[in-house]
Amino acid sequence: MNILFLAQRVPYPPNRGDKITSWRLIERMSRHHKVTVLAFAHDDQDRAAARVLTEEKGIETIAIDHDAGTQRLRSLPLLLTGKPLTLGVYGSKALQAEVDRRMGSTDFGYAFSSSMGAFFLKHSLPWVMHIAELDSDKWRQYSERTSFPMNWVYRREWKTLLRFEKRLANAALTNVLCTPLEEAIFQREIPGPATVVLQNGVDLTYFRPAPDLAEPGRMVFTGVMDYLPNIDACVHFVRDIFPLIRAKHPEARFDIVGSKPTPEVQALGSVQGVHVTGFVEDIREWSHRASVAVAPLRIARGIQNKVLEAMAMGLPVVGSTSATQGVQGEPGTHYWVTDDPAEHARMVIDLLNHPNKARALGQCGRQFVEDHYDWEVTLAGLDEILAKIPLLRETAVGQVPPQTASLQKPR
């Protein structure tokens, strides 16, 4: 079967959340099918990665240049319409032309995010919309964390994008969500369309514990640092939590590990005990040095890879409700959870004061992800979706025939 996979950025190397998941999906599909990838290239690294996928991995990848700043400016006229800005930021005549050109040889489409689903709308073929995060709900959360005028922009995007997501959801064969929680939110906001859950996983061989490398008093946060939820989390931690920890542990260190730190994040490095790394080749080196992983996210949906990876490395995790709710572990057993800054500090201090307790929590976390988050297990449902596609090849877009009933969980 010929599969056309659309992504907001070239899905390789798997070194950030969206790339990790999209690469795993593509790799799984390519075992038994021919996969062609159409994706935006945001920089030279993306263009080079597209060549690696094509020439070394045997997965034809067409990279369409994308300048995010320019696209945002070009999308501003949409404020005068009822359309979401997302359609301007990720709109592309070049990518649409590539999709159109390949329809005759494509059996199945896979859109990684709602913005990519827009490129399939005018075609009659079975396709899936994979919602790593329900983007409209993300904008709602943004609107609640920002002030005017951005809160107005984010609120508008929430409303307009939700209307568009409803259209996409009804056109897709099924809608893939990454947790039961996201599925419940989706079904509440967009009732009716078929849904299925494919959870993220974690590479249990790559992310392994190294407890002997941990340094007392060291904490770590990992993530792409031009992403608003990560920025907000780190600013919140340094401003509201870290000083309370330093009062009890003056030697405590906090490492913010991730590429593209904004000026606001870079400024955190001027706080005593805080280090902002910028891009690193291997985040494991920094995580292994930590005694505790923190995830104080106040804006989040989906499964946080930073939490899964820390647990896989045997690190005790102290996170917010938003950061941990997608993992579905047991708070207090597999990780510690709080949304109160003072309590967050007390939990971290407790783990720093009691290394054996920290190690035991980390071991429970590692065992949990071994049992539930191996990629081979979490993506097994993808095989079921693909097995049904040959029966649906002639099905009109927007119609979900009886054969697809098992793709939708009973409500």
Phi, psi and omega per residue, in radians:
M1 nan 2.463 3.103
N2 -1.685 2.105 -3.082
I3 -1.998 2.334 3.078
L4 -1.893 2.056 -3.065
F5 -1.911 2.177 -3.133
L6 -1.934 2.340 -3.110
A7 -2.458 2.646 -3.139
Q8 -1.221 -0.369 3.068
R9 -2.613 2.703 3.139
V10 -0.938 2.156 -2.972
P11 -1.460 0.816 -3.141
Y12 -2.888 2.535 -0.131
P13 -1.254 2.785 -3.077
P14 -1.364 1.273 -3.042
N15 -2.075 0.230 3.025
R16 -2.660 2.873 -2.952
G17 -0.887 -0.952 -3.081
D18 -1.163 -0.647 3.141
K19 -1.210 -0.618 3.140
I20 -1.057 -0.889 -3.084
T21 -1.198 -0.806 -3.102
S22 -1.119 -0.674 3.106
W23 -1.112 -0.729 -3.136
R24 -1.110 -0.675 3.084
L25 -1.104 -0.821 -3.118
I26 -1.115 -0.775 -3.141
E27 -1.053 -0.720 -3.137
R28 -1.142 -0.804 3.141
M29 -1.094 -0.682 -3.028
S30 -1.235 -0.172 3.111
R31 -1.130 -0.582 -3.071
H32 -2.266 0.035 -3.088
H33 -2.435 2.835 3.059
K34 -1.569 2.073 -3.109
V35 -1.948 2.263 3.006
T36 -1.988 2.317 -3.088
V37 -1.915 2.250 2.949
L38 -1.989 2.149 -3.048
A39 -2.618 2.731 3.071
F40 -1.392 2.432 3.031
A41 -1.812 2.033 -3.088
H42 -1.568 -0.272 -3.113
D43 -2.856 -3.100 -3.130
D44 -1.099 -0.581 3.129
Q45 -1.099 -0.700 3.105
D46 -1.140 -0.706 3.134
R47 -1.128 -0.699 3.103
A48 -1.158 -0.673 3.134
A49 -1.132 -0.623 3.096
A50 -1.091 -0.667 3.101
R51 -1.172 -0.659 3.112
V52 -1.104 -0.788 3.134
L53 -1.059 -0.727 -3.102
T54 -1.270 -0.864 -2.986
E55 -1.497 -0.575 -3.066
E56 -1.828 -0.579 -3.118
K57 -1.687 -0.196 3.125
G58 1.270 0.377 3.129
I59 -1.991 1.836 -3.097
E60 -0.993 2.156 -3.092
T61 -2.262 2.081 3.113
I62 -1.778 2.053 -3.117
A63 -1.729 2.161 3.106
I64 -1.800 2.117 -3.105
D65 -1.022 2.432 -3.099
H66 -2.498 2.074 3.069
D67 -1.829 1.824 -3.016
A68 -1.053 -0.730 -3.129
G69 -1.082 -0.816 3.123
T70 -1.105 -0.735 -3.123
Q71 -1.137 -0.611 3.108
R72 -1.119 -0.744 3.118
L73 -1.105 -0.738 -3.133
R74 -1.165 -0.383 -3.115
S75 -1.450 -0.240 -3.034
L76 -1.004 -0.643 3.101
P77 -1.008 -0.360 3.123
L78 -1.157 -0.293 3.078
L79 -1.077 -0.380 3.136
L80 -1.550 0.034 -3.125
T81 -2.103 -3.021 3.076
G82 -1.755 0.290 -3.097
K83 -1.665 2.590 3.095
P84 -1.255 2.550 3.087
L85 -1.066 -0.484 3.141
T86 -0.937 -0.653 -3.123
L87 -1.186 -0.455 3.061
G88 -1.419 -0.740 -3.119
V89 -1.110 -0.695 -3.103
Y90 -1.924 0.277 3.026
G91 -1.345 2.558 -3.112
S92 -2.813 2.035 3.058
K93 -1.154 -0.598 -3.124
A94 -1.165 -0.749 -3.141
L95 -1.221 -0.684 3.111
Q96 -1.082 -0.694 3.131
A97 -1.110 -0.664 3.114
E98 -1.160 -0.733 3.092
V99 -1.075 -0.831 -3.123
D100 -1.027 -0.733 -3.067
R101 -1.145 -0.487 -3.026
R102 -1.712 0.023 -3.073
M103 -1.079 -0.641 -3.102
G104 -1.124 -0.426 -3.108
S105 -1.937 0.218 -3.089
T106 -1.900 2.313 3.116
D107 -1.698 -0.429 -2.983
F108 -2.763 2.437 3.114
G109 -1.996 2.526 3.118
Y110 -2.283 1.998 -3.112
A111 -1.830 2.026 -3.141
F112 -1.612 1.578 -3.129
S113 1.911 2.686 -3.093
S114 -1.138 -0.589 -3.135
S115 -1.087 -0.544 3.105
M116 -1.374 -0.480 3.104
G117 -1.087 -0.459 -3.136
A118 -1.009 -0.519 -3.081
F119 -1.304 -0.244 3.118
F120 -1.681 -0.175 -2.935
L121 -1.008 -0.652 -3.051
K122 -1.505 0.061 -3.085
H123 -1.946 2.584 3.117
S124 -1.763 1.538 3.027
L125 -2.658 2.703 3.077
P126 -1.204 2.294 3.101
W127 -2.561 2.740 -3.091
V128 -2.040 2.464 3.001
M129 -1.833 2.084 3.134
H130 -1.745 2.059 -3.070
I131 -1.871 1.613 3.120
A132 -1.110 -0.656 2.993
E133 -2.411 2.455 3.037
L134 -1.279 1.699 -2.945
D135 -1.009 -0.679 -3.134
S136 -1.063 -0.695 3.130
D137 -1.217 -0.553 3.071
K138 -1.087 -0.750 3.118
W139 -1.144 -0.592 3.060
R140 -1.055 -0.781 3.124
Q141 -1.109 -0.710 3.097
Y142 -1.019 -0.746 -3.088
S143 -1.096 -0.473 -3.123
E144 -1.470 -0.182 -3.088
R145 -1.948 0.037 -3.084
T146 -2.214 2.925 -3.134
S147 -1.917 3.009 -3.136
F148 -1.102 2.429 0.168
P149 -1.634 -0.143 -3.034
M150 -1.148 -0.552 3.127
N151 -1.118 -0.573 3.072
W152 -1.178 -0.756 3.129
V153 -1.076 -0.812 -3.114
Y154 -1.145 -0.675 3.130
R155 -1.143 -0.721 3.092
R156 -1.081 -0.736 -3.138
E157 -1.121 -0.688 3.090
W158 -0.982 -0.882 -3.065
K159 -1.191 -0.803 -3.073
T160 -1.255 -0.656 -3.137
L161 -1.234 -0.605 3.100
L162 -1.063 -0.717 3.098
R163 -1.075 -0.716 -3.139
F164 -1.228 -0.660 3.114
E165 -1.101 -0.584 3.086
K166 -1.103 -0.719 3.109
R167 -1.111 -0.810 3.135
L168 -1.090 -0.787 -3.068
A169 -1.038 -0.641 3.132
N170 -1.348 -0.356 3.121
A171 -1.488 -0.469 -3.072
A172 -1.335 2.671 3.049
L173 -1.053 -0.842 3.035
T174 -2.699 2.865 -3.108
N175 -2.048 2.121 -3.060
V176 -1.628 2.165 3.050
L177 -1.979 2.710 -3.015
C178 -1.693 -0.131 3.055
T179 -2.597 2.747 3.032
P180 -1.028 -0.575 3.111
L181 -1.101 -0.823 3.106
E182 -1.093 -0.652 3.109
E183 -1.102 -0.716 3.140
A184 -1.135 -0.718 3.110
I185 -1.124 -0.777 3.127
F186 -1.033 -0.828 -3.091
Q187 -1.183 -0.475 3.066
R188 -1.277 -0.753 -3.077
E189 -1.438 -0.549 -3.097
I190 -2.299 1.269 -3.095
P191 -1.221 2.484 3.043
G192 2.051 -0.992 -3.073
P193 -1.111 2.694 3.127
A194 -1.169 2.529 3.116
T195 -2.408 2.731 3.041
V196 -2.641 2.603 -3.140
V197 -1.822 2.170 2.949
L198 -2.130 1.861 -3.080
Q199 -1.324 2.617 2.966
N200 -1.134 2.777 3.044
G201 -2.186 -2.925 3.100
V202 -2.542 2.518 3.140
D203 -1.361 1.761 -3.022
L204 -1.301 -0.286 3.075
T205 -1.474 -0.712 -3.125
Y206 -1.256 -0.774 -3.141
F207 -1.707 1.725 -3.101
R208 -2.188 2.666 3.135
P209 -1.155 2.562 3.004
A210 -2.513 1.144 -2.982
P211 -1.050 -0.459 -3.112
D212 -1.241 -0.232 -3.134
L213 -1.576 -0.161 -3.070
A214 -1.149 2.416 3.125
E215 -1.860 2.304 -3.127
P216 -0.992 2.415 3.039
G217 1.394 0.095 -3.052
R218 -1.788 2.310 3.110
M219 -2.096 2.719 -3.098
V220 -2.427 2.538 2.975
F221 -2.290 2.303 -3.131
T222 -2.120 2.563 3.095
G223 2.729 2.833 3.066
V224 -1.193 2.197 -2.909
M225 -1.739 0.381 2.900
D226 -1.974 0.272 -3.114
Y227 -1.752 2.145 -2.980
L228 -0.906 -0.810 3.129
P229 -1.027 -0.648 3.106
N230 -1.243 -0.701 3.100
I231 -1.057 -0.876 -3.128
D232 -1.028 -0.723 -3.120
A233 -1.107 -0.764 -3.090
C234 -1.258 -0.700 3.075
V235 -1.075 -0.775 3.110
H236 -1.046 -0.788 -3.105
F237 -1.132 -0.828 -3.101
V238 -1.165 -0.636 -3.087
R239 -1.401 -0.720 -2.928
D240 -1.915 -0.337 -3.013
I241 -2.046 -0.834 -3.049
F242 -1.012 -0.720 3.123
P243 -1.039 -0.603 3.112
L244 -1.180 -0.614 3.097
I245 -1.233 -0.763 -3.136
R246 -1.108 -0.495 3.119
A247 -1.111 -0.544 3.114
K248 -1.707 -0.474 -3.138
H249 -2.282 1.439 -3.088
P250 -1.017 -0.374 -3.125
E251 -1.549 0.000 -3.046
A252 -1.063 2.490 3.128
R253 -2.174 2.535 3.090
F254 -2.236 2.050 -3.127
D255 -1.801 2.150 3.048
I256 -1.752 1.873 -2.951
V257 -1.959 1.974 3.099
G258 2.939 2.758 -3.057
S259 -1.354 2.847 3.006
K260 0.981 0.815 3.097
P261 -1.124 2.303 3.101
T262 -1.269 2.896 3.071
P263 -0.949 -0.650 3.120
E264 -1.093 -0.692 3.109
V265 -1.258 -0.756 3.116
Q266 -1.003 -0.626 3.140
A267 -1.115 -0.460 3.113
L268 -1.109 -0.447 3.129
G269 -1.136 -0.248 3.099
S270 -1.416 -0.190 3.096
V271 -1.363 2.313 -3.100
Q272 -1.027 2.244 3.123
G273 1.629 -0.121 -3.122
V274 -1.832 2.326 3.117
H275 -2.221 2.219 3.095
V276 -1.857 2.029 -2.993
T277 -1.457 -0.548 -2.879
G278 1.247 -2.837 -3.094
F279 -1.077 2.381 3.035
V280 -2.254 2.592 -3.139
E281 -1.170 -0.617 -3.028
D282 -2.515 1.860 -3.109
I283 -1.171 -0.329 -3.114
R284 -1.080 -0.586 -3.134
E285 -1.052 -0.666 -3.134
W286 -1.389 -0.677 3.131
S287 -1.166 -0.651 3.129
H288 -1.153 -0.449 3.129
R289 -1.367 -0.274 -3.063
A290 -1.463 2.649 3.013
S291 -1.675 -0.418 -3.119
V292 -2.516 2.435 2.980
A293 -1.782 2.343 3.127
V294 -2.013 2.544 3.141
A295 -2.488 1.225 -3.060
P296 -1.494 0.788 -3.089
L297 -1.227 2.358 3.081
R298 -1.844 -0.194 3.072
I299 -2.218 2.045 -3.115
A300 -2.910 2.587 2.968
R301 -2.522 2.834 3.108
G302 1.344 -2.917 3.089
I303 -1.643 2.252 3.125
Q304 -1.481 1.954 3.128
N305 -1.047 -0.571 -3.140
K306 -1.052 -0.584 3.123
V307 -1.305 -0.806 3.111
L308 -1.045 -0.761 -3.102
E309 -1.163 -0.715 3.097
A310 -1.098 -0.759 3.114
M311 -1.099 -0.708 3.126
A312 -1.095 -0.521 3.116
M313 -1.532 0.147 3.077
G314 1.295 0.327 3.127
L315 -1.488 2.360 2.994
P316 -1.183 2.359 -3.076
V317 -1.976 2.276 2.957
V318 -2.017 2.001 -3.047
G319 -2.380 2.994 3.086
S320 -1.450 2.954 3.038
T321 -1.026 -0.764 -3.114
S322 -1.089 -0.667 -3.084
A323 -1.287 -0.531 -3.003
T324 -1.839 -0.247 -2.991
Q325 -1.102 -0.480 -3.138
G326 -1.349 -0.283 -3.058
V327 -1.405 -0.458 3.039
Q328 1.168 0.392 3.005
G329 -1.429 -3.028 3.132
E330 -1.805 1.973 3.092
P331 -0.982 2.382 -3.099
G332 1.619 -0.356 3.120
T333 -1.931 -0.838 -3.091
H334 -1.774 -0.383 3.066
Y335 -2.880 2.887 3.084
W336 -1.853 2.493 -3.026
V337 -2.273 2.344 2.999
T338 -2.800 2.639 3.035
D339 -1.959 0.083 3.140
D340 -1.717 2.149 -3.081
P341 -0.976 -0.775 -3.120
A342 -1.132 -0.692 3.121
E343 -1.201 -0.659 3.080
H344 -1.022 -0.799 3.123
A345 -1.086 -0.749 -3.132
R346 -1.096 -0.687 3.129
M347 -1.120 -0.794 3.129
V348 -1.097 -0.779 3.134
I349 -1.042 -0.734 3.119
D350 -1.036 -0.763 3.137
L351 -1.205 -0.648 3.107
L352 -1.188 -0.575 -3.132
N353 -1.372 -0.377 -3.051
H354 -2.270 1.435 -3.102
P355 -0.988 -0.607 3.141
N356 -1.168 -0.662 3.084
K357 -1.146 -0.719 3.126
A358 -1.108 -0.745 -3.128
R359 -1.147 -0.698 3.136
A360 -1.114 -0.716 3.106
L361 -1.120 -0.730 3.111
G362 -1.110 -0.671 3.127
Q363 -1.169 -0.667 3.092
C364 -1.136 -0.682 3.106
G365 -1.115 -0.776 3.120
R366 -1.050 -0.785 -3.127
Q367 -1.108 -0.635 -3.140
F368 -1.116 -0.808 -3.132
V369 -1.239 -0.537 3.037
E370 -1.059 -0.688 -3.080
D371 -1.344 -0.481 -2.933
H372 -2.209 -0.274 -2.958
Y373 -2.229 0.486 2.965
D374 -1.243 2.285 -3.094
W375 -0.971 -0.624 -3.124
E376 -1.090 -0.507 3.133
V377 -1.497 -0.801 -3.023
T378 -1.166 -0.503 -3.110
L379 -1.714 0.200 -3.139
A380 -1.050 -0.575 -3.141
G381 -1.137 -0.398 3.098
L382 -1.093 -0.654 3.131
D383 -1.080 -0.641 3.138
E384 -1.156 -0.719 3.108
I385 -1.080 -0.845 -3.081
L386 -1.134 -0.571 -3.109
A387 -1.126 -0.437 -3.085
K388 -1.550 -0.240 -2.999
I389 -1.075 -0.744 -3.123
P390 -0.977 -0.522 3.130
L391 -1.311 -0.283 -3.022
L392 -1.917 0.105 -2.989
R393 -0.962 -0.598 -3.083
E394 -1.696 0.084 -3.096
T395 -1.248 2.378 3.134
A396 -1.224 2.535 3.076
V397 -1.025 2.374 3.095
G398 1.653 -0.167 3.107
Q399 -1.892 2.234 3.114
V400 -1.903 1.792 -3.036
P401 -1.281 2.973 -3.108
P402 -0.987 -0.544 -3.079
Q403 -1.073 -0.371 -3.067
T404 -1.606 0.075 -3.047
A405 -0.993 -0.637 -3.095
S406 -1.279 -0.159 3.083
L407 -1.374 -0.248 -3.109
Q408 -1.962 2.222 3.130
K409 -1.228 2.494 3.087
P410 -1.075 2.542 3.135
R411 -1.827 nan nan
